[in-house]
């Protein structure tokens, strides 16, 4: 079961890093802060999943919740910032 958890964490990390590169490519084209924040969020989440796959412990440890909190905070910041710029 430990091997399957590591394999799935690696797959999620790879998908997150791929999404980060995808959003980074759009940021280079548009220089829109929205894409940069999404790229950062997916990079942080990918790093968290990579650390989780390499760690011996459980994903219920508080240390693994902090990067997730940062990830979702960056996504909320990007969406709120994009909506505020449209309102002006």
Steps between C-alpha positions, in 0.01 A plus 500: 500500500792734570630452145162590352481815714846604384414429138178702514672789679763503227233504230318790665831686542581450131154622396532804729839594360362459148210732584748749650698501175178539303399810698856635490492481120185712495657745745798549268259585219264731688689613814170464685547454876215245502705246306810559711309437824346184359843378387638565849204324661544187291878501554451516878241224487728285284787547744269406787389182322861413418598540865198297603599217265854496637402531866464206730210643700135561436345783303302594810801669658459878541818567303328389179201729555701822484599471131142403415375806684748714308388340173133574553582846632687579177207378292254713698734800468521451123123475454423797727770709331366416155144591599609829657690602189189442287282709732720807455 
